[in-house]
Each structure stands twice: as C-alpha cells, then as structure tokens.
Amino acid sequence: MRVRMVLFLGALSFLLPNPAQGARYDAGLSLIVDLPQEEFANISGTGGGLGFKLLLPLRSSMVRFRGDLDLLFFGEDEHYGDVHGWEGVIVTRHESIRLLAGLELSSPPSRSVRIYLAPVAGLYAFRSIDRIQYTYFHETSSSQAKFGWKIDAGIVVRRFVRPYRPEGLGLDFGVSYGTVRRGVETKIEPAEGGDAIKIHTDANEIMIHAGIIWHSR
C-alpha cells in the first residue's frame, strides 16, 4: 500500500506548476455529511466534519492539481464488553482523517457556474475510542491506516464579486462516492470453538458537502 501511494503522489508532483511562474491557487472549506454504506454502515453511524482542499493550476485552466484534507467524526455504537477490566456496556466512537491528492477536471473557470469532477486517492486514517457507558475514564483507543479513493463531483457558483475581489467567492456544492480498501473487519466465531476468522471487505461511503472557495489574486 505504501509503495503504491508513494508512486501515485510522486507522479502527481511532476504535474505541479513551477512556483517561479507565480501560479495562482484556490482554497476551499466545506461542511461534510458522511453516509456509510453496506458493511461500513453496520459498524459506523452517519458522520460529519470539515473538509479542506487546495487547487493548483496545471498546463490547462480546466485541469488542476487537487489536495484534500477531511476531518470526520462518526456516530457511536454500543456493545457489551470490558475496558481495562471494567465490564459493562461499551460505547465506541469513531473518527477519521483523510489526506488525498489527485486531479480536478472542470468547465472553464471564467464562467459564473463551474462544473467539476475530481478523482483523488490517498491515506485514510481511522481511530476508535472505547469507554464504559456513562463514564469518561478508563478509555482505550485503536487506530489503523488504509489506502482509499473517492470521486467528487459538484458545482461552484461565483458570487460576491467586488472591486477588491474581482473573481468573488465560489459557493461549492458537491457529492462524492468513496472506497476504503479493506476498511471493514468482520469476525466470524467458529461453531466448535477456536480462533475467530477475520474477513476484510471494502468500506464504501457517500459524502455530501457544501462550502466556500477562495481565489488567490
């Protein structure tokens, strides 16, 4: 997984513009609603959080390098177990940080309404925090990192044009479908005892986002 990620990000680095050329950039901030699908929905409730993205122009104004940083928090689930020897109902909270990179293809940026499509891929880090119900001590946490990707599609509407801000601000609305490679682990207990069998499947999700794009001058 690490080798593929290094090769992927290394290939994209050759497409970046030369800083000496004074290339302009766009930066965005969005609110995100994450809807886990299929097996992923069985272990994690609806999530929400913030998304940051950076857009750098390439040779064409309709193709740009894109970097994403998403910070998401998911709903809690309950099960019976123990934390550090304390037995009871365990409440598990899930969190995730995603660092992705890829290309964004769009209609001409000079138009008041721009349509875009962005395939991006990279690192998905998940963290689970367990605690005894109604308490906030004796917590324990676990984390894992996976490779994943998403395809993001949306529109940017240019608004709030001012003399000191000739390109205005972009109102950004979109939806994406993503997959985390082997992101869901299912344990199957043997009928006659013995060690549990672990099965890994892909985690799929749909994300809806709305935010603002700032244009550099």
C-alpha positions as CSV (number, residue, x, y, z in Angstrom):
1,M,0.0,0.0,0.0
2,R,2.8,2.5,0.9
3,V,4.6,1.8,-2.3
4,R,1.5,2.5,-4.4
5,M,0.9,5.7,-2.5
6,V,4.4,7.0,-3.0
7,L,4.3,6.2,-6.7
8,F,0.9,7.9,-7.0
9,L,1.9,11.1,-5.2
10,G,5.3,11.1,-7.0
11,A,3.7,11.0,-10.4
12,L,1.4,13.9,-9.5
13,S,4.4,16.0,-8.3
14,F,5.6,16.3,-11.9
15,L,2.4,18.0,-12.9
16,L,2.7,20.8,-10.3
17,P,3.3,24.3,-11.7
18,N,6.7,26.0,-11.2
19,P,6.4,28.3,-8.2
20,A,8.6,30.9,-10.0
21,Q,5.8,31.3,-12.5
22,G,3.6,32.9,-9.8
23,A,0.8,30.3,-10.3
24,R,-2.4,31.3,-8.5
25,Y,-4.3,28.9,-6.4
26,D,-7.8,28.3,-4.9
27,A,-8.6,27.1,-1.4
28,G,-11.8,25.7,0.0
29,L,-13.6,25.0,3.2
30,S,-16.7,22.8,3.4
31,L,-19.1,21.2,5.8
32,I,-19.4,17.4,5.2
33,V,-22.1,14.8,5.9
34,D,-20.8,11.3,5.5
35,L,-23.2,8.4,4.9
36,P,-21.5,5.0,5.3
37,Q,-22.8,2.3,3.0
38,E,-23.3,-1.5,3.2
39,E,-20.9,-3.2,5.7
40,F,-19.4,0.1,6.7
41,A,-22.9,1.3,7.9
42,N,-23.1,-1.7,10.2
43,I,-20.1,-0.5,12.3
44,S,-20.4,3.3,12.0
45,G,-23.3,5.7,12.0
46,T,-23.7,8.9,10.0
47,G,-20.6,11.1,10.2
48,G,-19.9,14.8,9.8
49,G,-17.0,17.2,9.8
50,L,-14.9,19.6,7.9
51,G,-13.1,19.4,4.5
52,F,-10.2,21.5,3.3
53,K,-9.0,21.5,-0.3
54,L,-6.2,23.2,-2.3
55,L,-6.3,23.7,-6.1
56,L,-3.3,24.5,-8.2
57,P,-3.4,25.2,-11.9
58,L,-1.6,22.9,-14.4
59,R,-1.0,23.4,-18.1
60,S,-4.7,23.8,-18.7
61,S,-7.0,26.1,-16.8
62,M,-9.6,23.3,-16.8
63,V,-7.2,20.7,-15.2
64,R,-5.8,21.4,-11.7
65,F,-3.9,19.5,-9.1
66,R,-6.1,19.0,-6.0
67,G,-5.2,18.1,-2.4
68,D,-7.9,17.2,0.2
69,L,-7.8,17.0,4.0
70,D,-11.0,15.7,5.6
71,L,-11.7,15.6,9.3
72,L,-14.7,13.4,10.2
73,F,-16.5,12.2,13.3
74,F,-19.0,9.4,13.2
75,G,-21.8,8.3,15.5
76,E,-21.4,6.0,18.5
77,D,-22.4,2.3,18.8
78,E,-22.9,0.2,21.9
79,H,-22.0,-3.4,22.8
80,Y,-21.3,-5.4,26.0
81,G,-17.6,-5.9,26.9
82,D,-14.8,-4.6,29.1
83,V,-12.4,-1.7,29.1
84,H,-9.2,-2.3,31.3
85,G,-11.1,-4.9,33.3
86,W,-14.2,-2.9,33.8
87,E,-17.2,-4.7,32.4
88,G,-20.4,-3.2,31.1
89,V,-21.9,-1.5,28.1
90,I,-19.1,-0.2,25.9
91,V,-19.6,2.9,23.8
92,T,-17.4,3.2,20.8
93,R,-16.8,6.5,19.0
94,H,-15.2,6.6,15.5
95,E,-13.0,9.3,14.0
96,S,-11.2,9.6,10.7
97,I,-8.6,11.8,9.0
98,R,-8.1,11.6,5.2
99,L,-5.2,13.0,3.2
100,L,-5.9,12.7,-0.6
101,A,-4.5,14.0,-3.8
102,G,-5.5,13.9,-7.5
103,L,-6.7,16.0,-10.4
104,E,-9.8,18.1,-10.8
105,L,-11.4,18.5,-14.2
106,S,-13.8,21.3,-14.7
107,S,-15.6,23.6,-17.2
108,P,-13.8,27.0,-17.9
109,P,-13.2,28.8,-14.6
110,S,-14.2,32.2,-16.2
111,R,-17.9,31.2,-16.2
112,S,-20.2,32.1,-13.3
113,V,-21.1,28.5,-12.8
114,R,-18.4,25.9,-13.0
115,I,-18.9,22.1,-13.0
116,Y,-16.1,19.8,-11.8
117,L,-15.2,16.1,-11.4
118,A,-12.3,15.1,-9.2
119,P,-10.8,11.6,-8.7
120,V,-8.5,11.6,-5.7
121,A,-6.7,8.9,-3.7
122,G,-4.5,8.6,-0.6
123,L,-4.4,7.8,3.1
124,Y,-7.4,7.1,5.3
125,A,-6.7,7.0,9.0
126,F,-9.3,5.7,11.4
127,R,-9.4,5.9,15.2
128,S,-11.9,4.1,17.5
129,I,-12.3,5.1,21.2
130,D,-14.0,2.8,23.7
131,R,-15.4,3.7,27.1
132,I,-17.8,2.4,29.7
133,Q,-21.3,3.9,29.2
134,Y,-22.0,7.0,31.3
135,T,-18.3,7.4,32.2
136,Y,-15.4,9.2,30.6
137,F,-12.5,7.4,32.2
138,H,-10.8,4.1,31.6
139,E,-10.9,4.9,27.8
140,T,-8.9,2.8,25.3
141,S,-8.3,3.6,21.6
142,S,-7.1,1.8,18.5
143,S,-6.2,3.2,15.1
144,Q,-5.4,1.9,11.6
145,A,-4.4,3.4,8.2
146,K,-5.8,2.3,4.9
147,F,-5.5,3.2,1.2
148,G,-8.6,4.6,-0.4
149,W,-10.0,6.8,-3.1
150,K,-13.1,8.9,-4.0
151,I,-14.7,10.6,-7.0
152,D,-16.1,14.0,-6.2
153,A,-18.5,15.9,-8.5
154,G,-20.1,19.3,-7.9
155,I,-20.7,22.8,-9.0
156,V,-19.1,26.2,-8.0
157,V,-21.3,29.3,-8.3
158,R,-19.4,32.6,-8.3
159,R,-20.9,35.2,-6.0
160,F,-19.9,38.4,-4.1
161,V,-17.9,40.0,-6.8
162,R,-16.3,43.2,-5.5
163,P,-13.7,45.7,-7.0
164,Y,-11.1,44.5,-4.5
165,R,-12.2,40.9,-5.2
166,P,-12.9,40.7,-8.9
167,E,-13.4,37.0,-9.0
168,G,-15.6,36.9,-6.0
169,L,-16.2,33.8,-3.8
170,G,-17.2,30.4,-5.0
171,L,-20.2,28.7,-3.4
172,D,-19.2,25.0,-3.6
173,F,-21.8,22.2,-3.6
174,G,-21.0,18.5,-4.3
175,V,-21.3,14.8,-3.6
176,S,-18.7,12.1,-3.7
177,Y,-18.5,8.3,-3.6
178,G,-15.5,6.8,-1.9
179,T,-14.0,3.4,-1.1
180,V,-11.5,2.4,1.6
181,R,-9.6,-0.7,0.7
182,R,-10.2,-3.5,3.2
183,G,-11.7,-0.9,5.6
184,V,-14.2,-3.2,7.3
185,E,-13.1,-6.1,9.5
186,T,-15.7,-8.8,10.4
187,K,-15.0,-11.6,12.9
188,I,-16.7,-15.0,12.5
189,E,-16.6,-17.2,15.5
190,P,-16.1,-21.0,14.7
191,A,-19.0,-23.3,15.7
192,E,-16.8,-25.6,17.7
193,G,-14.5,-23.0,19.3
194,G,-11.1,-22.0,18.3
195,D,-9.8,-18.7,17.0
196,A,-12.2,-16.3,15.2
197,I,-11.8,-15.9,11.5
198,K,-11.3,-12.3,10.3
199,I,-12.7,-11.2,7.0
200,H,-11.8,-7.8,5.4
201,T,-14.1,-6.1,2.9
202,D,-14.0,-2.6,1.4
203,A,-15.7,0.3,3.2
204,N,-17.9,2.4,0.9
205,E,-19.4,5.8,1.7
206,I,-21.3,8.7,0.1
207,M,-20.3,12.2,1.2
208,I,-22.3,15.4,0.7
209,H,-20.6,18.8,1.1
210,A,-21.2,22.5,0.9
211,G,-18.7,25.3,1.4
212,I,-16.8,28.3,0.0
213,I,-13.9,28.6,-2.4
214,W,-11.4,31.5,-2.0
215,H,-9.5,32.6,-5.1
216,S,-5.9,33.9,-4.8
217,R,-5.1,37.2,-6.6
